[in-house]
Amino acid sequence: MPSSGARILAFLAICVAGLCGGLIGYAVTDLQTDGSLAAAIGGVVGAVAAAGGVAIVAVLALRAMTEWRTVDDRRGPGSPPGPG
């Protein structure tokens, strides 16, 4: 498993992306419509889309870190770096 720091950083990145996506979605929808309900829905859709996209990237990055660590453990200490 990736370190606790990496997992916490990934979680914080997802939260920040959701916040930013929500603000952007709200602002764009508020500029285009008159109703506050539409702007709120735009904010929620923006938040979910941004958080979902960053979550996918974060999961892929954490999996890559795990795989990298597994390969390094198989080589053993003192092994030269390189493929195989």
C-alpha positions as CSV (number, residue, x, y, z in Angstrom):
1,M,0.0,0.0,0.0
2,P,1.1,3.6,-0.6
3,S,2.2,5.6,2.4
4,S,-0.3,7.3,4.6
5,G,1.0,10.7,3.5
6,A,0.4,9.8,-0.2
7,R,-3.2,8.7,0.6
8,I,-3.9,11.8,2.6
9,L,-2.5,14.0,-0.1
10,A,-4.7,12.2,-2.7
11,F,-7.8,12.7,-0.5
12,L,-7.0,16.4,-0.1
13,A,-6.4,16.8,-3.8
14,I,-9.9,15.3,-4.5
15,C,-11.5,17.6,-1.9
16,V,-9.8,20.7,-3.4
17,A,-10.8,19.7,-6.9
18,G,-14.4,19.2,-5.8
19,L,-14.5,22.6,-4.2
20,C,-12.9,24.3,-7.3
21,G,-15.2,22.4,-9.7
22,G,-18.2,23.4,-7.6
23,L,-17.3,27.1,-7.6
24,I,-16.6,27.1,-11.3
25,G,-19.8,25.2,-12.1
26,Y,-21.8,27.5,-10.0
27,A,-20.3,30.6,-11.5
28,V,-20.7,29.5,-15.1
29,T,-24.3,28.4,-14.5
30,D,-25.1,31.6,-12.6
31,L,-23.9,33.7,-15.5
32,Q,-26.1,31.8,-18.0
33,T,-29.4,31.5,-16.0
34,D,-31.6,33.6,-13.7
35,G,-32.5,31.0,-11.1
36,S,-30.5,30.1,-8.1
37,L,-31.7,26.5,-8.3
38,A,-30.0,26.1,-11.7
39,A,-26.8,27.6,-10.4
40,A,-26.8,25.2,-7.4
41,I,-27.3,22.3,-9.7
42,G,-24.5,23.5,-11.9
43,G,-22.3,23.8,-8.8
44,V,-23.1,20.2,-7.7
45,V,-22.5,18.8,-11.2
46,G,-19.2,20.7,-11.5
47,A,-18.1,19.5,-8.1
48,V,-18.9,15.9,-8.8
49,A,-17.2,16.0,-12.3
50,A,-14.0,17.6,-11.0
51,A,-13.7,15.4,-7.9
52,G,-14.4,12.3,-10.0
53,G,-11.7,13.2,-12.5
54,V,-9.1,13.9,-9.9
55,A,-10.1,10.7,-8.0
56,I,-9.4,8.6,-11.1
57,V,-6.0,10.2,-11.5
58,A,-5.3,9.8,-7.8
59,V,-6.2,6.1,-7.8
60,L,-4.0,5.4,-10.8
61,A,-1.1,7.2,-9.2
62,L,-1.5,5.3,-5.9
63,R,-1.6,2.0,-7.8
64,A,1.5,2.9,-9.8
65,M,3.3,3.7,-6.5
66,T,2.3,0.4,-5.1
67,E,3.5,-1.5,-8.2
68,W,6.7,0.4,-8.2
69,R,7.4,-0.5,-4.6
70,T,6.5,-4.1,-5.3
71,V,9.0,-4.3,-8.1
72,D,11.7,-2.7,-6.0
73,D,11.0,-5.2,-3.2
74,R,11.4,-8.2,-5.5
75,R,14.8,-7.0,-6.8
76,G,16.2,-6.9,-3.3
77,P,18.8,-4.6,-1.8
78,G,21.9,-3.8,-3.8
79,S,20.4,-4.8,-7.1
80,P,21.3,-2.5,-10.0
81,P,18.4,-0.4,-11.3
82,G,16.9,-1.3,-14.6
83,P,14.2,-3.4,-16.3
84,G,13.6,-6.9,-15.1
